[in-house]
Amino acid sequence: MTTKPLIDYFKNHLPLNEEEKSVVEEVFKERRIKRRQFILQEGDISKHNTFVVEGCFRMYFVDEKGKEHNLQFAAENWWIGDIGSFHSEEPSKLYIEALENSIILQIKKEDQLKLFVDYPKFNRIFRVFTENALVSAQRRILQNISSTAEERYLDFSKRYPHFFNRISNVQIASFLGVTPEFLSTIRKKIAKS
């Protein structure tokens, strides 16, 4: 099993001792996911927290008209999941789909809670992850209500340059809340500048 990237990720926040490394190897399960395969679909209860070892995912919502709205992308060393469904144990309204063949590590909710009790260091680490996710969500909400589409695109390209060769323009447009045609217009305008 390939837990080394996750152990390295944890070590960037707080060093792990041998016992803590060993428990990571025990409670996180590796899965290999094919491109276009779902790890969560609307109506499922999110039972895992997911760390991306290799590959790329998108999390999205489908509205009543059938339009997809991308909420998050995740690539190597990122976490992805429906945190609301995971914690409430209620059915998800979201989909998480692999955009590439991928390798993930997943932990079940009950194992994560036990990890927090038995090894408080992980409680601190996951609290920081959650705080970072909240900061990111607030930044995105503020951008959506106060920035132009061009400003949102420029910020996306600055923050996530590694996604441009991995995610289609249609998906980027959905994430930014614009049509693919409008995104194309923005890109042409920026290229001329």
Disulfide bonds with the S-S distance in Angstrom:
none
